[in-house]
Amino acid sequence: MKKAFNLSEILITLGIIGVVSALTLPTVIKNYQKYTTVNQLKKVYTVLNQAFKMSEIDNDIYENWDKVEAIGIVEYSQKYWQHYLKVIKICSNYTDCGYSEALPWMNAINSVKTQKSIGEKSFIINDGTLITFNTAGDAIHIDLNAGAGPNRYGRDLFTFYIYNKGVIAAGSHSNPNDYCNKTRTEGNNGEWCSGKIVKDGWKIKDDYPW
């Protein structure tokens, strides 16, 4: 006759399982968050480049687009971008996009705020991503979950640049570690994390400031 587990043995086994779970679960969650972030970032990258190409079909090649200083950033984003993205909400101010303040974004490793504001040049597309342009119109800042947080560079906030051939990840043509590392304290640390992810083969590696 086989001997069954007694209560103390069951409790010990459950305790061991609990300890192992407590040690491994945070790593599992972190890896899942990284995986999800990379996939979302890649999707937005594709969507932006598709919009760029469609806009060129209707509005001539990028080099011939109206300059931002001539028509303003709001008209620029409407004419050349919003019509080619599945926009579900245009923000007249930061509260429209779900933020509690106009300068909500932090750098990659601490609470130093960036100087990126949210306003009439910002809108949300159908997957919940916020898209906003810098005042010059040559950079696009995206927040993968809009105002939901953590509102931090390299986590849900990323930057892309617009060039003649399309949209590229910030820092992908330079050394992204300059503005995507674990020690830099300046407010723009993390602005090139999109480039670091791309140059690392669409992966978030151990030296990434997560």
C-alpha positions as CSV (number, residue, x, y, z in Angstrom):
1,M,0.0,0.0,0.0
2,K,1.4,3.4,-1.0
3,K,1.9,5.9,1.7
4,A,0.1,9.2,1.2
5,F,1.6,12.6,2.0
6,N,0.8,13.9,5.5
7,L,-0.3,17.5,6.2
8,S,3.2,18.6,7.2
9,E,4.8,17.3,4.0
10,I,2.1,19.0,1.9
11,L,2.7,22.3,3.7
12,I,6.5,22.0,3.2
13,T,6.0,21.2,-0.5
14,L,3.7,24.2,-0.9
15,G,6.1,26.4,0.9
16,I,8.9,25.4,-1.4
17,I,6.7,26.1,-4.5
18,G,5.9,29.5,-3.0
19,V,9.5,30.4,-2.5
20,V,10.5,29.3,-6.0
21,S,7.5,31.3,-7.5
22,A,8.5,34.4,-5.5
23,L,12.0,34.2,-6.9
24,T,11.1,33.5,-10.5
25,L,7.8,35.3,-11.0
26,P,9.3,38.9,-11.1
27,T,11.8,37.8,-13.8
28,V,9.0,36.1,-15.8
29,I,6.9,39.3,-15.6
30,K,9.8,41.5,-16.6
31,N,10.6,39.4,-19.6
32,Y,7.0,39.4,-20.7
33,Q,6.9,43.2,-20.3
34,K,10.0,43.5,-22.5
35,Y,8.7,41.2,-25.1
36,T,5.4,43.1,-25.3
37,T,7.1,46.4,-25.5
38,V,9.4,45.3,-28.3
39,N,6.4,43.9,-30.3
40,Q,4.3,47.1,-29.8
41,L,7.3,49.3,-30.8
42,K,7.9,47.3,-33.9
43,K,4.2,47.5,-34.8
44,V,4.2,51.3,-34.4
45,Y,7.4,51.6,-36.5
46,T,5.7,49.7,-39.3
47,V,2.5,51.8,-39.1
48,L,4.4,55.1,-39.2
49,N,6.4,54.0,-42.2
50,Q,3.3,52.8,-44.0
51,A,1.7,56.2,-43.3
52,F,4.8,58.0,-44.6
53,K,4.7,56.1,-47.9
54,M,0.9,56.7,-48.3
55,S,1.4,60.4,-47.6
56,E,4.1,60.6,-50.2
57,I,1.7,59.2,-52.8
58,D,-0.8,61.9,-52.2
59,N,1.5,64.8,-51.2
60,D,4.6,64.3,-53.3
61,I,8.0,63.1,-51.9
62,Y,9.0,64.2,-48.4
63,E,11.5,66.7,-49.6
64,N,8.7,68.7,-51.2
65,W,6.4,68.7,-48.3
66,D,5.5,72.1,-46.7
67,K,7.9,73.2,-44.1
68,V,6.6,73.3,-40.5
69,E,7.7,77.0,-40.1
70,A,5.5,77.9,-43.1
71,I,2.2,76.1,-42.1
72,G,2.7,75.3,-38.4
73,I,3.0,72.0,-36.6
74,V,-0.7,71.4,-36.2
75,E,-1.5,71.8,-39.9
76,Y,1.6,69.8,-40.8
77,S,0.6,66.8,-38.6
78,Q,-3.0,66.9,-39.9
79,K,-2.1,67.2,-43.6
80,Y,0.8,64.8,-43.8
81,W,0.1,62.2,-41.0
82,Q,-3.3,62.1,-39.4
83,H,-5.1,61.3,-42.6
84,Y,-2.9,58.2,-43.1
85,L,-3.2,56.8,-39.5
86,K,-6.2,55.3,-37.8
87,V,-6.7,58.2,-35.4
88,I,-9.4,57.8,-32.8
89,K,-8.7,61.0,-30.8
90,I,-7.1,64.3,-31.4
91,C,-5.9,66.1,-28.3
92,S,-6.5,69.7,-27.7
93,N,-4.6,69.5,-24.4
94,Y,-2.8,67.0,-22.2
95,T,-6.0,65.9,-20.4
96,D,-7.6,64.8,-23.6
97,C,-4.9,62.2,-24.0
98,G,-5.2,61.0,-20.4
99,Y,-2.3,62.7,-18.8
100,S,-2.4,64.6,-15.5
101,E,0.2,67.2,-16.6
102,A,1.5,68.8,-19.8
103,L,5.1,67.6,-19.2
104,P,4.5,64.0,-18.0
105,W,7.4,62.2,-19.4
106,M,10.5,61.1,-17.4
107,N,14.0,60.0,-18.5
108,A,15.1,56.4,-18.5
109,I,16.5,56.0,-15.0
110,N,15.0,58.6,-12.7
111,S,12.3,61.2,-12.4
112,V,14.0,64.0,-14.3
113,K,11.3,65.3,-16.6
114,T,11.9,65.7,-20.3
115,Q,10.7,68.9,-22.0
116,K,8.3,67.2,-24.4
117,S,4.8,68.7,-24.1
118,I,1.5,67.3,-25.2
119,G,-1.1,69.5,-27.0
120,E,-2.7,70.1,-30.4
121,K,0.0,68.3,-32.3
122,S,-0.8,65.0,-30.4
123,F,-3.3,62.3,-31.2
124,I,-4.1,58.7,-30.3
125,I,-4.4,55.9,-32.9
126,N,-6.6,52.8,-32.8
127,D,-4.2,50.6,-30.8
128,G,-4.0,53.2,-27.9
129,T,-0.6,54.7,-28.9
130,L,-0.1,58.4,-28.5
131,I,1.7,60.1,-31.3
132,T,3.1,63.7,-31.0
133,F,5.5,65.8,-33.1
134,N,8.3,68.0,-31.9
135,T,7.9,71.7,-32.9
136,A,10.3,71.3,-35.9
137,G,8.3,68.4,-37.3
138,D,11.3,66.1,-37.8
139,A,10.8,63.9,-34.7
140,I,7.9,61.8,-33.6
141,H,7.5,60.9,-29.9
142,I,5.2,57.9,-29.2
143,D,3.8,56.7,-25.9
144,L,2.7,53.1,-26.3
145,N,-0.1,53.4,-23.8
146,A,-0.7,57.2,-23.7
147,G,-1.3,58.5,-20.2
148,A,-1.4,55.1,-18.5
149,G,2.2,55.2,-17.3
150,P,4.9,54.7,-16.5
151,N,5.5,57.6,-18.9
152,R,9.2,56.9,-19.1
153,Y,11.7,56.9,-21.9
154,G,12.6,53.3,-22.9
155,R,9.6,51.8,-21.3
156,D,6.6,53.2,-23.0
157,L,8.0,56.4,-24.5
158,F,10.1,56.3,-27.6
159,T,11.4,58.6,-30.3
160,F,11.6,58.3,-34.1
161,Y,13.1,60.6,-36.6
162,I,11.8,61.5,-40.1
163,Y,14.2,61.3,-43.0
164,N,13.9,61.4,-46.8
165,K,13.4,57.6,-47.0
166,G,11.1,57.2,-44.1
167,V,10.8,56.9,-40.3
168,I,13.8,55.6,-38.4
169,A,14.4,54.8,-34.7
170,A,16.2,57.6,-32.9
171,G,19.9,56.7,-32.4
172,S,19.9,53.8,-34.9
173,H,22.3,55.7,-37.2
174,S,24.6,56.6,-34.2
175,N,25.7,55.1,-31.0
176,P,22.3,54.7,-29.1
177,N,24.2,54.0,-25.9
178,D,24.9,57.7,-25.7
179,Y,21.3,58.4,-24.8
180,C,20.1,55.0,-23.7
181,N,22.1,53.7,-20.7
182,K,21.8,52.9,-17.0
183,T,23.9,55.8,-15.7
184,R,23.2,59.0,-17.6
185,T,21.2,61.4,-15.5
186,E,20.2,64.0,-18.1
187,G,16.6,64.5,-18.9
188,N,17.0,63.1,-22.5
189,N,18.5,59.8,-21.4
190,G,16.4,57.2,-23.0
191,E,15.5,59.2,-26.1
192,W,17.6,56.8,-28.3
193,C,16.3,53.6,-26.7
194,S,14.3,52.9,-29.8
195,G,17.5,52.8,-31.8
196,K,19.2,50.6,-29.3
197,I,16.4,48.1,-29.5
198,V,16.6,48.1,-33.3
199,K,20.4,47.8,-33.4
200,D,20.2,44.9,-30.9
201,G,18.0,43.0,-33.3
202,W,14.7,44.1,-31.9
203,K,15.6,42.9,-28.4
204,I,16.0,44.4,-25.0
205,K,19.4,43.2,-23.7
206,D,21.0,43.2,-20.2
207,D,22.6,46.6,-20.7
208,Y,19.3,48.3,-21.5
209,P,18.0,50.8,-18.8
210,W,14.9,48.9,-17.9
